[in-house]
Amino acid sequence: MKLVWALGAAGLWLFSGSAFADDELYKTKNCFACHRIDRNHLAPQFKSIAAKYADEQGAEEKLAKKIREGGVGVWGNVPMPPQPQVTDAEAITLSRWILGLK
């Protein structure tokens, strides 16, 4: 029984650590300069982005590409500048995190 409890606790710790890491990644990669989670700032809120792409096939890859390469026109005329400091793996992690905010 103690082993089951210890494994369960370890699983919760790993899961929460991963979620925490994703939650902090957007702050360390400059996303917070323009975006907020649940309110518009200079750019659309992450929850609106998640809702817009929720049912779109390939949304993770599409958002990851936009993070790395930038874009304009989807949310108006204000461009999103490219973020070359974000690796491909980090961009996928960020896009999955954003899509999970629905």
N, C-alpha and C positions, 0 to 999 in steps of 0.2 A: 504494500500500500504506500509506503514511504517513497518507493521508487516511482510509482505512478504520479504522486504529487510532485516530486522533484522534476520529473520530465515535463509535466504540465506547466510548472512554474518557469522552467527553462524556455519552453515554447512561447509562453506569454512574454517573457523578457526579450526573446529574439524578435518576436513580431512587433512589439512596441518600440524596440530599438530601431527596427527598419522603418517603421512609420515615422518615428521622430527624425531619422536621418533624411527622409524624403521631405518632410515638413521644413526642415532647416535648409535643405539644398537650395530652395528658391531664394532664400535670403542671401546665401553666400555667392550665388551666381548672378546677382544684380537684378533679378526679376522684380524685386520689391521696389526698385526705383520707379517703376511705372504701374505695376499691378498690385492689387490687394485681393484677398481671398473673397470677401463678400461685399465689396463696394467698389464702384468705379473710381479711378484716380486719374492718371494720365492715359491709361489704357483700360480695356474692359476687365472687369473682375474675373477671377479664375472660375467662379461658379457659373458665370454666363458662358464662358468658353466651354466648360464641361457640358453644359446643357446643349449648346449649339452642335457639338460634335458627338453627343452621346450615342446616337444610333448610326453613325457614319462608319462604313467599312474602312479599315486602315487608318483610323483617327490617330492612333498612337504615333505611327510613322509620319503622318502629315504634320502633326503638331511638333514633333521632334525636328523635322526639317525646317519648319517656320522658326523655331527657337534658334537653330544654328545659322540659317540663311537670312532671316528677317522676312518682311513682306509688307504689303500695303493693299488696302481696298476691301478687305473682309469686314472691318469694323469702322470704315470711314477713310478719310484721307490722311490720317496721322500714321506714318510708317512705324513699323517695328524694326529697329535696327538689328543687324546680324549680331549674334553672340558667339564669336569664335572662341572665347574662353571656355565655353561649354563643350565637353566632349560628346561624341555620339552616344555613348552609354549614359551619360548624365542627362542628355536631352530626352532619351527614351524614359528614364526614371522620372524626370520632371513631367513629361506628357502623361505618363500613367498616373502620377500623383494628381495632376490637374483633372483628368477625366474621372478620378475617384471622388471628386468633391461634389458631385451632383446633389 
